[in-house]
């Protein structure tokens, strides 16, 4: 099955708006086995995949538990959920910087 270079995965119907820029949209309630199979098929054929944060965490965990990695030349990035209105990007950035520096960095929220 042919998939465009940009795929957006999310729960909320607001991800449908990405169709306006030519993206293929995958709407899932949860990342169960059936949903994961659809996402993995799309991941094999796309160049960029944008995933709502909650599903992004589940996707990374599923890939890691199966010993799979994201292919070279493919970008998978989290996007905030339009429904949630919150993001964990700063927390993740703090975790990455702390790991890179070898010390736990403190920050005020």
C-alpha positions as CSV (number, residue, x, y, z in Angstrom):
1,X,0.0,0.0,0.0
2,X,1.4,3.4,-1.0
3,X,1.7,6.0,1.8
4,X,2.7,9.6,1.5
5,X,5.9,11.0,2.9
6,X,4.1,12.6,5.9
7,X,1.9,10.5,8.2
8,X,0.1,11.9,11.3
9,X,-1.1,9.5,14.0
10,X,-3.5,10.7,16.7
11,X,-6.6,10.1,18.8
12,X,-8.4,13.4,18.4
13,X,-10.2,14.2,15.2
14,X,-8.3,17.5,15.0
15,X,-5.4,15.5,13.4
16,X,-7.7,15.3,10.3
17,X,-6.7,18.9,9.6
18,X,-3.2,17.6,8.5
19,X,-4.9,16.2,5.4
20,X,-5.0,19.8,4.1
21,X,-1.2,19.7,3.6
22,X,-1.3,16.3,2.0
23,X,-0.6,14.1,5.0
24,X,-2.0,10.7,5.5
25,X,-3.8,10.5,8.8
26,X,-4.2,7.5,11.1
27,X,-6.7,7.9,13.9
28,X,-6.5,5.4,16.7
29,X,-8.2,5.2,20.1
30,X,-5.3,3.2,21.6
31,X,-2.1,1.7,20.3
32,X,-3.3,-2.0,20.5
33,X,-1.9,-4.8,18.4
34,X,-4.1,-3.9,15.4
35,X,-3.3,-0.2,15.6
36,X,0.4,-0.9,16.0
37,X,0.3,-3.0,12.8
38,X,-1.2,-0.1,10.9
39,X,1.4,2.3,12.3
40,X,4.3,0.0,11.6
41,X,3.1,-0.5,8.0
42,X,2.9,3.3,7.5
43,X,6.3,3.8,9.3
44,X,8.0,1.5,6.8
45,X,6.8,3.7,3.9
46,X,6.9,7.2,5.1
47,X,9.7,9.8,5.6
48,X,8.1,11.8,8.5
49,X,5.6,10.6,11.1
50,X,4.1,13.0,13.6
51,X,2.5,11.2,16.6
52,X,0.4,12.7,19.4
53,X,2.4,12.5,22.6
54,X,0.4,9.9,24.4
55,X,0.6,7.5,21.4
56,X,4.2,8.5,20.8
57,X,5.2,7.1,24.3
58,X,3.3,3.9,23.6
59,X,4.8,3.6,20.2
60,X,8.4,3.9,21.5
61,X,7.7,1.4,24.2
62,X,6.2,-1.1,21.7
63,X,9.1,-0.7,19.4
64,X,11.6,-1.2,22.2
65,X,9.8,-4.2,23.6
66,X,9.9,-5.9,20.2
67,X,13.6,-5.1,19.6
68,X,12.7,-2.9,16.7
69,X,14.1,0.5,15.7
70,X,13.0,3.3,13.5
71,X,14.6,3.1,10.1
72,X,17.4,5.4,9.0
73,X,16.1,8.3,7.0
74,X,12.7,8.3,8.9
75,X,11.8,11.0,11.4
76,X,9.3,10.3,14.1
77,X,8.4,13.3,16.2
78,X,5.8,13.8,19.0
79,X,3.2,16.6,18.6
80,X,1.0,17.9,21.4
81,X,-2.6,16.7,21.4
82,X,-5.1,19.4,20.5
83,X,-7.5,17.9,23.0
84,X,-5.1,17.9,25.9
85,X,-3.5,21.3,25.5
86,X,-0.5,20.2,27.5
87,X,2.9,18.8,26.4
88,X,5.7,17.0,28.1
89,X,8.4,18.3,25.7
90,X,10.2,20.3,28.4
91,X,10.3,17.3,30.7
92,X,11.7,15.2,27.9
93,X,14.3,17.8,27.0
94,X,15.3,18.0,30.7
95,X,15.7,14.2,30.7
96,X,17.8,14.2,27.5
97,X,20.1,17.0,28.7
98,X,20.5,15.4,32.2
99,X,21.5,12.1,30.5
100,X,23.9,13.8,28.1
101,X,25.6,15.7,31.0
102,X,25.6,12.8,33.4
103,X,23.9,14.8,36.2
104,X,20.3,15.4,37.0
105,X,19.5,19.0,36.1
106,X,16.9,20.8,38.2
107,X,14.4,23.2,36.8
108,X,11.5,25.2,38.1
109,X,8.1,24.5,36.6
